[in-house]
């Protein structure tokens, strides 16, 4: 009988610990997102734009709301390029509804990987622009959380974060995203 009480106590303690840890993690996630909102994002003064095997060094001037998909230096670049197809639906959706927002897939690889990245983009027949920040100035100039689930966000025309999350991840985020876009 004492053994059953001990087992129950241990199980209850483990369950309570799980709930507590989950609540702390949810609180920390909410705090990270809250800190991101309204923060100004500084885009690199010079980026390499790769599209259809064409490359050009450009400066980004935000004229419309801009959805940033950021791939950090700690991400596997081949994996990031392989997952570009995951964001293709947002390009197609934008084009199909004639929405006015830009999409900025931003990779921050080591500058020695540029020719490899260009070849990979050609091999996968990626038709949309990809922007390369090979000196990692984006991450150095901004406080972007390490967790990649916070690496997709929408900037307004003043480069302030007004939405955090990937609108392709679920219908609720997609609906909220388009409400923000239309306001």
Secondary structure, DSSP 8 states (H G I E B T S, - for coil): -HHHHHHHHHHHHHHHHHHHHHHHHHHHHHHHHHHHTT-B----S-EEEEETTEEEEE-----SEEEEEEE-TTS-HHHHHHTHHHHHHHHHHHHHHT--EEEEEEE---GGGHHHHHHHHHHTT--S-EEE-TT-HHHHHS---SSGGGSEEEE-TTSBEEEES-TTS-HHHHHHHHHHHT-
